[in-house]
Amino acid sequence: MPKIKSNSGAAKRFKRTAKGFKHKQSFRSHILTKKSTKRKRQLRGMKQIHDADRRLIERMLPYI
């Protein structure tokens, strides 16, 4: 059987962890002046992928 290609867009956005995948949070790239400091600080970190989305991402990233 041939190898399956990874989805290149998903490979840039998700990283594998021991429990699943992590991703950068949205709403942090532009128009930051109107957002409060607290809101921007809370959007800073990486978040875990929800269990409902995990199988979809595993299909897109078979070897990661």
Secondary structure by P-SEA (a helix, b strand, c coil): cbbbbccaaaaacccccccbbbbbbcccccccccccaaaaaaacbbbbccccaaaaaaaacccc
